[in-house]
Amino acid sequence: MYALSTCPWCKKVKKYLDEKNVQYDCIDVDLIQGDDQKKALEEVEKLTGKRSFPVTIINETVITGFKEDQLEEALKNET
């Protein structure tokens, strides 16, 4: 998951995943610096075509924003 530490939608996704007991990695892009931040922003743009947060990746599914139905569906299909 790519997020911003101050983003309310990012916090909603984190809370949702926590409530579902889903283990996940989260990169708070605004808390990293230099080349690491540049690489993370490039990856977000590659995945979504823009700089939009949060970006959640479950298997091959890329979900932008907090879309509970899409998160639920992607988690159901997780193997």
Helices and strands as residue ranges (DSSP letters): E 2-3, H 8-19, E 27-28, G 29-31, H 34-48, E 55-58, E 61-64, H 68-76
